[in-house]
Amino acid sequence: MVSQAENAGAVASGDTADQALAGEGGGAPVDAGAGGPDEQSPDEQSRDEQSPDDLDLVADDEADGDSEDDDEDGAPSDGEEAPAEVDLADLEQESEIAADYVEGLLDVADLDGDIDMDVESDRALVSVVGATLQELIGPNGEVLEALQELTRLAVHRQTGARTRIMLDVGGYRARRRVELTEVGQDAAEEVKTSGTPRRLDAMTPFERKVVHDAVAAAGLRSESEGEEPNRRVVVFPVG
């Protein structure tokens, strides 16, 4: 069953990537009549030479930054700005697109499961329930994280907008949220007692965000350090 799910994800990834890249390529030509070279600054000439698709990719890169930790709960960490508010109708549309995509993956992999859709704060939620689907979660949630990225790509391909939709399978994220809240609380208490920073184990963006929230609720400060997949939370004492 594991190989079926992974094959389904690989097929879906290839198809989605091919379709997402199909629109890329040459941009609109620069109008030579708009002015001579002397009338444009180097920055303006450079931007004119970029296609609209190129500019969109640059904007996405600039927007991402170190916002992975913010992506999982809507509240900023590591000094990032909170994401802009999203219209409820847009979130419902994202949920429907994601649900159709995930249902298609389940059909390809010949796996049973019901799809639940919801909207929480400024995020669309899609959950696979009603079955034990450990093969869609994987060790430490690795398969689930990959499926979530595929789902986000599918939504982006249809809406043209960056999405923060969250995918859950069998209540895995809800269980991890409880466990990681305790991890954050325990780390905060230890740092309060010792007065020295505490570095936690490497975590996914979702897991780091839960820990950041727990540490903040305990009155301490935390930051993320390192590069994926070894990025981790560091808890600091007051002051």
C-alpha angles and dihedrals in degrees: 000000000000092000091050093054093045092048089050091051091048093050091046091047093052094046093045094046092049092051093044091052095043091084095052124094137078116017130215113297118255113252106244090198094062092085142306125277090263090062095059130069118229090253092053092048091049092051091047089056091057121089120233089253090054091052091050091052091050090050091051091050092049092047095049099055108135093330096121091103090052091050095074104057112009097245117106125247133177090032096297122146118251114255118261118265115268127215114252092231090055091051091050090050090051090051092052093048092047093047091053091048095049091045088055091052091051091051093050091048091044092235126146124228142125122241121229122191127199143155120227119185105309097341135086115226128204121182133186107216142163098058143061103255105168090149088065091052102044128183110335090351093293096139091046091053090051092048090050091054091049090050092050090050091051091051092046091051091058101036100032089222131108110254134204095195115154124220122202131182124201093343092295096142093047091054092046091049090059093046095047093046087060090048091053093046093049092048091050092051091049092050092048089054099042099035090218129109118263123214115206130205120281113279142181119259091259092051094047091051092054090050092047089054093049092049092048090050088054090056098253135112127244136182137186121241137181133033130288130303089023097044112135143179121254117200117208130200121243111284 
